Amino acid sequence: MSIKLSSARILALAAMCISGLIFQPSAEAAKKTDKVVIAAGRPDDAWFALSHGLAGMINERSSWLEAEVIPTAGIVDATRLAQGDPAKRVNHIVITMTPGMELWATPEYTTRKIGSMGFLASVLVSLDPKIKTLEDLKGKTLALSRKVPQSYTYIYIDMLRQAGVLDKVKLMHGGTSAVLNAVQDGAANAGAVMISCIYPDTFAPGAFLEQLAARGPLYFPEQGLVEKNMTMIGKAGKQEVFKEAPLPTLALTAPPKSLGPNQTEPVVILTPPVFWAAGTQVPDRIIHEVTRIMYEAAEKREFGNYHVIGKGMLPDFLVSDFWPDEPTSRKNYHSGALKYFDERGIKLKTFAATVK
């Protein structure tokens, strides 16, 4: 039986092999006094490869801090892992996202951002040229990601509600590959399929759209309707499911032809950000050291050595987010990270100001 590996899986495994060399025990490592564990998602996730890169840098460049990477069942599970164990709350870094970070918090465990890593970017796509708007989905089947509590899937669902077609569309939910397969096989007439989005301005089909394109020309419902979609996504972030932490507008605009020849107009891409965060119980000195090494690596453009999306992990990107202004952003960053940024005079930014 032959086994096919995706390019993302190959890169992740390569990063694991590289990091395995970095993590060999040494006399210097034995002298280290503190340890941090990065709960990094699934082994074939970009976040896992990038976390291995960061851990390797910490082990190499800190005289007192040691880092280890562990897999989790996904982004939500990374938070659950630390949330459920008081001992882990004080020394774990997790991958998390918006929406999620604020909404998954508990009185015992609240995380705060350290630095940006990438986007869970997706676009509505179909093999049917007649599906041009959300209204054209009436009587059709739409494939969306899993209904994880307070996840970005609810943004798409609310957009259907705003368009007046939610009760007229059959929804299918599944993992990233399941959504792709549903559209490929015709089980769904359209789907929200993952694409590649690399800071500051690179949008590309990525592995999933490329696979789908093998079945025929791709069509992008809602292309050209930028203002309409930005408004809808903004409203969707204020719906009841997000009432405890209303969302900013988690979207960017891909220029024409970014995703294929039939994308003749700009199209709004849903771009929930993924980032490293740590619980408020993790000491500032540990997060300060992690932030220092992370930021200096971004200045040297080193994260691109571990995964293609790491090419976008530049200094501006690490400190950019969708929160509306710097005072709001500061409330969402870990105090240890803020200490490092303040020492260097680094200002937090919004994607609206850095990505056009």
DRENMI-29637 format. One record per residue: x, y, z of N, C-alpha, C in turn. Coordinates in steps of 0.05 Angstrom, whole numbers, padded with zeros to 5 digits, always signed. Layout:
XYZXYZXYZ;...
REM end
This chain:
+00017-00024+00000+00000+00000+00000+00018+00025+00000;+00013+00043-00018+00029+00068-00019+00017+00089-00001;+00034+00106+00010+00025+00127+00028+00033+00153+00016;+00014+00172+00012+00020+00198+00002+00021+00218+00025;+00042+00234+00026+00044+00254+00047+00040+00282+00034;+00025+00299+00048+00022+00326+00039+00047+00341+00042;+00051+00363+00027+00075+00380+00030+00077+00390+00058;+00054+00397+00071+00055+00408+00098+00065+00386+00117;+00056+00361+00113+00065+00339+00131+00095+00334+00128;+00104+00335+00103+00133+00330+00098+00149+00352+00111;+00141+00377+00108+00155+00399+00121+00155+00396+00151;+00132+00388+00162+00131+00385+00192+00150+00363+00201;+00150+00340+00186+00167+00318+00194+00196+00326+00191;+00202+00341+00170+00230+00350+00167+00238+00368+00190;+00220+00386+00198+00226+00403+00221+00231+00386+00246;+00215+00365+00250+00219+00348+00273+00246+00334+00272;+00254+00326+00249+00281+00313+00246+00303+00333+00253;+00300+00358+00242+00320+00378+00247+00321+00384+00277;+00297+00388+00289+00297+00395+00317+00307+00372+00334;+00304+00347+00324+00315+00325+00339+00345+00327+00342;+00358+00338+00322+00386+00343+00324+00393+00364+00345;+00376+00385+00344+00380+00407+00362+00377+00399+00391;+00357+00381+00396+00350+00374+00423+00368+00353+00437;+00390+00345+00424+00407+00325+00436+00417+00336+00463;+00416+00320+00485+00425+00329+00511+00454+00338+00510;+00461+00358+00525+00488+00368+00527+00494+00377+00555;+00519+00381+00560+00527+00390+00587+00515+00418+00592;+00514+00434+00571+00503+00461+00573+00473+00460+00581;+00458+00441+00568+00429+00438+00574+00425+00430+00603;+00443+00414+00613+00440+00405+00641+00442+00428+00661;+00455+00450+00653+00458+00472+00671+00434+00491+00672;+00415+00486+00654+00392+00505+00652+00374+00501+00676;+00363+00524+00685+00348+00524+00710+00318+00524+00707;+00308+00531+00683+00279+00533+00678+00272+00519+00652;+00247+00510+00652+00238+00495+00628+00210+00505+00620;+00206+00507+00593+00180+00514+00583+00172+00493+00563;+00146+00486+00562+00135+00465+00544+00116+00479+00525;+00119+00474+00499+00102+00485+00479+00082+00464+00469;+00056+00468+00475+00035+00450+00466+00027+00460+00438;+00034+00444+00417+00037+00455+00391+00018+00444+00369;-00003+00429+00377-00021+00420+00356-00013+00393+00345;-00025+00386+00322-00019+00361+00309+00008+00361+00295;+00021+00338+00293+00048+00337+00281+00049+00346+00252;+00026+00345+00237+00027+00355+00210+00017+00384+00207;+00013+00397+00229+00005+00425+00229+00030+00443+00225;+00025+00465+00211+00047+00485+00209+00056+00495+00236;+00037+00497+00255+00043+00507+00281+00063+00489+00296;+00061+00463+00290+00078+00443+00303+00107+00447+00293;+00110+00450+00267+00137+00454+00256+00149+00480+00265;+00133+00501+00266+00144+00527+00274+00150+00527+00304;+00135+00513+00320+00140+00511+00348+00166+00496+00353;+00172+00475+00337+00197+00461+00339+00220+00480+00332;+00216+00497+00312+00236+00517+00306+00242+00535+00329;+00220+00545+00341+00223+00564+00364+00237+00549+00387;+00229+00525+00393+00241+00510+00416+00271+00506+00411;+00278+00499+00386+00306+00495+00380+00322+00521+00385;+00311+00543+00377+00324+00569+00381+00328+00575+00411;+00307+00569+00426+00308+00574+00455+00331+00557+00468;+00331+00532+00460+00352+00514+00471+00380+00522+00464;+00382+00533+00440+00409+00542+00430+00417+00569+00441;+00398+00587+00446+00405+00615+00450+00400+00625+00478;+00387+00609+00495+00383+00618+00523+00402+00603+00541;+00414+00618+00559+00433+00605+00578+00419+00592+00601;+00393+00597+00605+00380+00587+00629+00353+00574+00623;+00342+00577+00599+00315+00566+00593+00317+00544+00573;+00303+00522+00579+00302+00498+00562+00273+00496+00551;+00270+00487+00527+00243+00484+00515+00238+00456+00504;+00214+00447+00506+00205+00422+00495+00179+00426+00480;+00175+00411+00459+00150+00412+00443+00134+00386+00447;+00108+00388+00451+00091+00364+00453+00068+00367+00434;+00058+00346+00423+00035+00347+00405+00009+00348+00420;-00012+00360+00408-00039+00359+00419-00058+00352+00397;-00083+00348+00404-00103+00340+00384-00113+00364+00368;-00100+00387+00370-00108+00411+00355-00105+00435+00372;-00114+00458+00362-00111+00483+00375-00127+00484+00401;-00152+00476+00400-00168+00476+00425-00156+00458+00446;-00147+00435+00437-00136+00416+00457-00111+00426+00470;-00096+00443+00457-00072+00455+00470-00080+00470+00495;-00101+00486+00493-00111+00501+00516-00122+00482+00537;-00138+00463+00529-00149+00444+00548-00128+00429+00564;-00106+00422+00551-00085+00408+00564-00074+00423+00588;-00067+00449+00583-00056+00465+00605-00078+00473+00625;-00102+00477+00614-00124+00486+00632-00130+00465+00653;-00127+00440+00647-00135+00419+00665-00115+00410+00686;-00091+00422+00685-00070+00414+00703-00056+00438+00715;-00059+00443+00741-00046+00467+00753-00016+00468+00749;-00003+00444+00748+00026+00444+00744+00034+00454+00716;+00016+00449+00696+00022+00457+00669+00016+00487+00664;-00001+00498+00681-00009+00526+00677+00015+00545+00681;+00035+00537+00695+00057+00555+00702+00081+00553+00683;+00081+00533+00665+00104+00530+00647+00098+00522+00619;+00072+00524+00611+00065+00517+00584+00059+00541+00566;+00069+00540+00542+00061+00558+00521+00042+00542+00503;+00021+00555+00493+00002+00541+00476-00001+00556+00449;-00009+00540+00429-00019+00553+00405-00048+00559+00409;-00057+00582+00402-00085+00589+00404-00093+00608+00382;-00117+00619+00383-00126+00635+00361-00148+00654+00370;-00155+00672+00352-00179+00688+00354-00197+00680+00331;-00222+00671+00337-00235+00670+00363-00225+00646+00379;-00226+00648+00405-00218+00626+00421-00204+00635+00447;-00182+00650+00444-00166+00655+00467-00182+00666+00491;-00198+00687+00485-00214+00699+00507-00237+00682+00515;-00250+00669+00495-00274+00654+00500-00269+00627+00514;-00245+00615+00510-00239+00590+00523-00227+00594+00551;-00225+00619+00560-00213+00624+00586-00231+00615+00609;-00219+00608+00631-00233+00601+00656-00221+00618+00678;-00235+00619+00701-00223+00634+00724-00196+00623+00732;-00192+00597+00727-00166+00584+00734-00144+00587+00713;-00153+00592+00688-00132+00592+00667-00141+00611+00644;-00126+00633+00642-00130+00652+00621-00103+00657+00607;-00104+00655+00580-00079+00659+00565-00077+00687+00553;-00053+00695+00547-00048+00721+00535-00027+00717+00513;-00030+00732+00491-00013+00729+00467+00016+00735+00472;+00034+00721+00458+00062+00727+00457+00070+00738+00430;+00064+00723+00409+00070+00732+00382+00055+00717+00361;+00049+00731+00338+00034+00719+00316+00049+00697+00301;+00035+00678+00291+00047+00656+00277+00035+00652+00248;+00009+00656+00245-00002+00652+00218-00032+00656+00219;-00046+00647+00198-00074+00650+00195-00087+00622+00189;-00110+00617+00200-00127+00595+00190-00144+00607+00168;-00132+00612+00145-00146+00626+00123-00163+00607+00107;-00187+00616+00100-00205+00600+00083-00222+00617+00065;-00231+00605+00043-00247+00620+00024-00270+00601+00015;-00293+00613+00009-00315+00598-00003-00308+00592-00032;-00311+00567-00039-00304+00558-00067-00324+00537-00076;-00328+00536-00102-00346+00516-00114-00336+00508-00141;-00345+00485-00150-00340+00476-00177-00363+00483-00196;-00383+00496-00184-00408+00503-00199-00407+00533-00206;-00405+00540-00231-00403+00569-00239-00429+00584-00233;-00451+00570-00228-00476+00583-00222-00478+00594-00194;-00461+00585-00176-00461+00594-00148-00443+00618-00146;-00455+00641-00147-00440+00666-00147-00443+00682-00122;-00464+00677-00106-00468+00692-00081-00478+00672-00060;-00480+00682-00035-00491+00665-00014-00520+00658-00020;-00535+00675-00033-00563+00670-00039-00565+00646-00059;-00545+00642-00075-00546+00620-00094-00542+00593-00081;-00537+00592-00055-00534+00567-00040-00561+00556-00031;-00583+00570-00037-00609+00559-00029-00613+00531-00041;-00621+00513-00024-00625+00486-00033-00600+00470-00038;-00577+00481-00032-00552+00468-00037-00539+00459-00010;-00517+00445-00012-00502+00436+00011-00475+00451+00013;-00469+00461+00037-00444+00476+00041-00428+00461+00062;-00403+00456+00056-00384+00442+00075-00368+00463+00091;-00369+00461+00117-00355+00479+00135-00338+00463+00155;-00320+00476+00168-00303+00463+00188-00320+00454+00212;-00308+00440+00231-00322+00430+00254-00334+00452+00271;-00356+00447+00284-00369+00466+00301-00357+00465+00329;-00331+00472+00330-00318+00475+00356-00330+00499+00371;-00334+00497+00397-00346+00520+00412-00332+00546+00406;-00347+00566+00400-00337+00593+00395-00316+00594+00372;-00319+00577+00352-00300+00576+00331-00309+00595+00308;-00290+00599+00289-00296+00616+00266-00317+00605+00248;-00324+00579+00250-00346+00567+00234-00372+00583+00239;-00375+00593+00263-00400+00608+00269-00401+00634+00254;-00378+00644+00244-00378+00668+00228-00392+00662+00201;-00384+00640+00188-00397+00632+00163-00427+00627+00167;-00433+00613+00189-00461+00607+00194-00478+00633+00197;-00467+00653+00211-00481+00678+00214-00483+00693+00188;-00463+00691+00171-00465+00704+00144-00489+00692+00129;-00493+00666+00131-00516+00654+00118-00542+00665+00129;-00542+00669+00156-00566+00680+00169-00571+00708+00158;-00550+00724+00157-00553+00752+00147-00563+00752+00118;-00554+00733+00103-00563+00731+00075-00591+00720+00072;-00603+00711+00094-00630+00701+00093-00633+00673+00082;-00611+00657+00083-00612+00630+00071-00604+00608+00090;-00599+00614+00115-00589+00594+00134-00608+00570+00135;-00634+00575+00136-00652+00552+00138-00658+00538+00112;-00645+00548+00091-00648+00536+00064-00623+00522+00054;-00603+00522+00071-00577+00510+00063-00572+00486+00081;-00564+00463+00069-00555+00440+00085-00526+00443+00092;-00519+00441+00118-00491+00445+00126-00479+00418+00132;-00454+00414+00123-00438+00391+00130-00414+00402+00146;-00406+00387+00167-00383+00396+00183-00362+00374+00185;-00337+00382+00184-00315+00362+00186-00288+00376+00187;-00268+00360+00187-00241+00371+00188-00233+00383+00161;-00209+00394+00159-00200+00408+00135-00201+00390+00111;-00192+00365+00114-00192+00347+00091-00220+00338+00084;-00237+00335+00104-00265+00327+00099-00280+00347+00083;-00275+00373+00089-00288+00394+00073-00279+00393+00044;-00253+00390+00040-00242+00388+00013-00255+00364-00001;-00255+00341+00012-00266+00317-00001-00295+00320-00008;-00310+00334+00009-00339+00337+00004-00344+00353-00022;-00328+00374-00026-00331+00390-00050-00320+00375-00074;-00297+00361-00071-00286+00345-00093-00305+00324-00103;-00318+00310-00084-00335+00287-00091-00363+00295-00098;-00370+00320-00095-00397+00329-00101-00417+00325-00079;-00408+00316-00056-00426+00314-00033-00434+00342-00023;-00417+00362-00028-00424+00389-00022-00422+00406-00048;-00439+00425-00051-00438+00442-00074-00418+00465-00072;-00410+00471-00048-00390+00491-00042-00378+00485-00015;-00355+00498-00009-00343+00494+00017-00324+00516+00024;-00319+00518+00050-00299+00538+00060-00272+00523+00061;-00255+00526+00041-00231+00511+00038-00207+00527+00046;-00188+00514+00060-00164+00528+00070-00146+00537+00046;-00134+00560+00049-00115+00570+00029-00089+00579+00044;-00069+00587+00029-00045+00597+00041-00046+00628+00042;-00039+00638+00065-00038+00667+00069-00013+00673+00084;+00006+00687+00071+00032+00693+00082+00035+00723+00084;+00040+00733+00108+00044+00762+00112+00068+00771+00094;+00067+00796+00082+00045+00815+00086+00023+00814+00064;+00029+00803+00041+00009+00806+00019+00008+00782+00000;+00016+00759+00010+00016+00735-00008-00008+00717-00002;-00025+00714-00022-00048+00696-00020-00044+00676-00043;-00045+00650-00036-00041+00629-00056-00060+00606-00052;-00066+00590-00072-00085+00568-00069-00077+00548-00047;-00052+00542-00045-00044+00522-00025-00052+00494-00034;-00044+00474-00018-00048+00446-00026-00077+00439-00031;-00096+00450-00014-00124+00442-00016-00137+00452-00041;-00134+00477-00047-00146+00488-00072-00133+00475-00097;-00107+00470-00095-00094+00457-00118-00105+00429-00123;-00111+00415-00101-00124+00388-00105-00151+00391-00117;-00166+00411-00108-00193+00415-00118-00193+00423-00147;-00173+00439-00155-00172+00448-00183-00168+00425-00202;-00158+00403-00192-00154+00379-00210-00181+00369-00220;-00203+00376-00205-00230+00367-00213-00243+00385-00233;-00232+00409-00237-00244+00428-00256-00240+00457-00247;-00249+00476-00263-00246+00504-00256-00259+00511-00229;-00246+00529-00215-00256+00537-00188-00270+00564-00191;-00292+00566-00176-00308+00591-00175-00310+00600-00146;-00310+00626-00143-00309+00637-00116-00334+00654-00110;-00354+00642-00097-00377+00658-00090-00370+00682-00073;-00383+00704-00078-00379+00729-00063-00355+00745-00072;-00340+00735-00093-00318+00752-00102-00328+00778-00113;-00312+00799-00107-00320+00826-00116-00337+00841-00095;-00349+00826-00077-00367+00839-00058-00352+00845-00032;-00331+00860-00034-00313+00864-00011-00326+00879+00012;-00338+00901+00006-00350+00917+00027-00373+00902+00040;-00389+00888+00024-00411+00872+00035-00401+00851+00054;-00380+00836+00045-00370+00814+00062-00356+00824+00087;-00341+00845+00085-00327+00856+00108-00348+00864+00129;-00370+00876+00120-00391+00885+00138-00404+00860+00151;-00410+00840+00135-00423+00816+00146-00405+00802+00166;-00379+00800+00160-00360+00786+00179-00358+00803+00205;-00358+00829+00202-00358+00846+00226-00382+00841+00244;-00406+00840+00231-00430+00835+00246-00431+00807+00258;-00420+00787+00243-00420+00760+00253-00403+00757+00278;-00383+00774+00281-00366+00773+00305-00379+00784+00330;-00403+00795+00326-00418+00806+00350-00442+00789+00357;-00444+00766+00344-00468+00749+00350-00466+00737+00378;-00488+00724+00385-00492+00714+00413-00470+00695+00421;-00460+00678+00403-00440+00658+00411-00414+00671+00419;-00409+00696+00410-00385+00710+00418-00390+00732+00438;-00413+00732+00452-00421+00755+00468-00401+00761+00491;-00387+00740+00501-00368+00745+00522-00343+00759+00513;-00338+00758+00487-00314+00771+00476-00319+00777+00446;-00334+00798+00440-00340+00804+00412-00314+00806+00395;-00316+00797+00371-00293+00795+00354-00289+00819+00336;-00263+00825+00330-00258+00845+00309-00264+00831+00282;-00262+00846+00260-00267+00835+00234-00243+00818+00225;-00246+00792+00226-00224+00773+00221-00222+00767+00191;-00215+00787+00175-00214+00782+00146-00194+00801+00133;-00183+00791+00111-00166+00806+00093-00176+00802+00064;-00165+00817+00046-00175+00816+00018-00153+00806-00001;-00158+00785-00015-00139+00774-00035-00144+00788-00062;-00123+00798-00074-00126+00812-00100-00135+00792-00122;-00145+00803-00144-00153+00786-00166-00131+00767-00175;-00139+00743-00184-00121+00722-00194-00103+00709-00173;-00105+00717-00148-00089+00705-00127-00094+00675-00124;-00119+00667-00129-00127+00639-00123-00134+00624-00149;-00130+00636-00172-00136+00622-00197-00147+00640-00218;-00149+00631-00242-00157+00648-00265-00186+00658-00263;-00203+00643-00250-00231+00651-00248-00236+00670-00225;-00216+00676-00209-00219+00696-00189-00212+00723-00202;-00231+00735-00215-00226+00759-00231-00229+00784-00215;-00239+00782-00191-00243+00806-00174-00232+00800-00146;-00228+00821-00130-00218+00816-00103-00238+00799-00087;-00228+00782-00069-00245+00765-00053-00237+00767-00024;-00257+00768-00007-00252+00769+00022-00245+00742+00032;-00223+00740+00047-00213+00715+00059-00217+00717+00089;-00230+00696+00100-00233+00695+00129-00206+00687+00141;-00195+00703+00159-00167+00699+00168-00165+00699+00198;-00176+00680+00212-00172+00679+00241-00142+00675+00247;-00130+00692+00264-00102+00690+00269-00095+00668+00289;-00073+00655+00284-00062+00635+00302-00036+00646+00314;-00033+00642+00341-00009+00654+00353-00001+00638+00378;+00023+00643+00387+00033+00632+00412+00023+00648+00435;+00014+00635+00456+00004+00649+00480+00013+00633+00505;+00010+00645+00528+00016+00632+00553-00003+00641+00574;-00007+00623+00594-00024+00630+00616-00013+00653+00633;-00030+00668+00645-00021+00690+00661-00004+00681+00685;-00005+00655+00692+00011+00645+00714+00040+00639+00706;+00046+00638+00679+00073+00634+00671+00090+00659+00677;+00112+00656+00691+00127+00680+00700+00136+00698+00677;+00136+00724+00682+00144+00743+00662+00172+00738+00652;+00190+00730+00669+00218+00727+00660+00220+00705+00639;+00203+00684+00641+00204+00663+00620+00193+00673+00594;+00170+00687+00595+00158+00697+00570+00175+00719+00558;+00188+00735+00575+00206+00755+00565+00229+00742+00549;+00240+00721+00559+00262+00707+00545+00252+00694+00519;+00229+00682+00520+00217+00670+00495+00212+00692+00475;+00201+00714+00483+00195+00736+00465+00221+00747+00453;+00241+00750+00469+00267+00760+00459+00277+00743+00436;+00278+00717+00441+00289+00698+00421+00270+00697+00396;+00244+00697+00400+00225+00697+00378+00228+00722+00361;+00230+00745+00373+00231+00770+00358+00258+00773+00343;+00280+00765+00356+00306+00767+00343+00307+00747+00319;+00294+00724+00322+00293+00705+00300+00276+00717+00276;+00255+00731+00283+00239+00744+00262+00255+00766+00248;+00271+00780+00263+00289+00800+00250+00308+00787+00230;+00316+00763+00236+00335+00749+00218+00321+00732+00197;+00294+00732+00197+00278+00717+00178+00283+00687+00180;+00286+00677+00204+00293+00649+00208+00270+00629+00207;+00246+00639+00213+00223+00620+00215+00216+00607+00188;+00224+00619+00167+00219+00608+00140+00234+00582+00136;+00254+00576+00153+00269+00551+00151+00253+00527+00160;+00230+00532+00174+00215+00511+00186+00188+00505+00173;+00177+00525+00160+00152+00521+00146+00148+00545+00127;+00134+00541+00105+00131+00563+00085+00118+00587+00097;+00098+00583+00116+00085+00607+00127+00103+00622+00145;+00125+00609+00154+00145+00623+00170+00159+00645+00155;+00157+00645+00128+00169+00666+00112+00156+00693+00118;+00131+00692+00128+00117+00717+00134+00121+00725+00163;+00136+00710+00179+00139+00717+00207+00161+00737+00210;+00155+00762+00202+00173+00784+00204+00166+00800+00230;+00184+00818+00238+00179+00832+00264+00151+00845+00265;+00143+00859+00244+00117+00872+00244+00094+00852+00248;+00097+00829+00235+00076+00809+00237+00073+00798+00265;+00095+00793+00279+00094+00783+00306+00078+00800+00325;+00077+00826+00320+00064+00845+00339+00039+00857+00326;+00028+00844+00305+00004+00853+00292-00020+00835+00299;-00043+00847+00300-00068+00832+00307-00092+00847+00295;-00115+00836+00300-00140+00848+00290-00154+00866+00311;-00143+00868+00334-00156+00886+00354-00154+00915+00344;-00173+00932+00351-00176+00957+00337-00154+00978+00343;-00140+00976+00365-00121+00997+00372-00100+00985+00392;-00079+01000+00396-00057+00989+00413-00066+00985+00442;-00081+01004+00454-00090+00999+00482-00106+00972+00485;-00123+00966+00465-00138+00941+00466-00119+00918+00462;-00100+00920+00444-00080+00899+00439-00065+00893+00465;-00056+00914+00479-00040+00910+00502-00054+00893+00524;-00080+00895+00525-00096+00880+00544-00095+00850+00538;-00089+00844+00513-00090+00816+00504-00062+00803+00502;-00041+00818+00507-00014+00807+00507-00004+00800+00535;+00013+00780+00536+00024+00772+00562+00043+00794+00572;+00042+00798+00598+00058+00820+00610+00088+00816+00605;+00097+00791+00604+00125+00786+00598+00133+00794+00570;+00115+00790+00551+00120+00799+00523+00120+00829+00521;+00101+00842+00535+00099+00871+00534+00124+00883+00546;+00135+00871+00566+00160+00882+00578+00182+00883+00558;+00185+00861+00542+00206+00861+00521+00200+00882+00500;+00175+00883+00491+00169+00903+00470+00173+00931+00480;+00166+00937+00504+00169+00964+00515+00199+00971+00518;+00215+00952+00526+00244+00957+00529+00256+00965+00502;+00246+00954+00481+00257+00959+00454+00241+00981+00439;+00221+00992+00451+00205+01012+00438+00188+01002+00415;+00180+00977+00417+00165+00964+00395+00135+00969+00400;+00122+00980+00380+00093+00986+00382+00076+00963+00370;+00054+00956+00383+00036+00937+00372+00020+00949+00349;+00013+00933+00330+00000+00943+00305-00026+00927+00299;-00042+00938+00282-00065+00924+00272-00060+00915+00243;-00072+00893+00235-00068+00884+00207-00079+00904+00188;-00099+00918+00196-00111+00938+00178-00090+00959+00170;-00071+00964+00188-00051+00985+00182-00027+00973+00167;-00023+00947+00168+00001+00935+00156-00005+00918+00131;-00029+00909+00128-00037+00892+00105-00059+00906+00090;-00055+00910+00064-00075+00923+00047-00089+00902+00030;
REM end
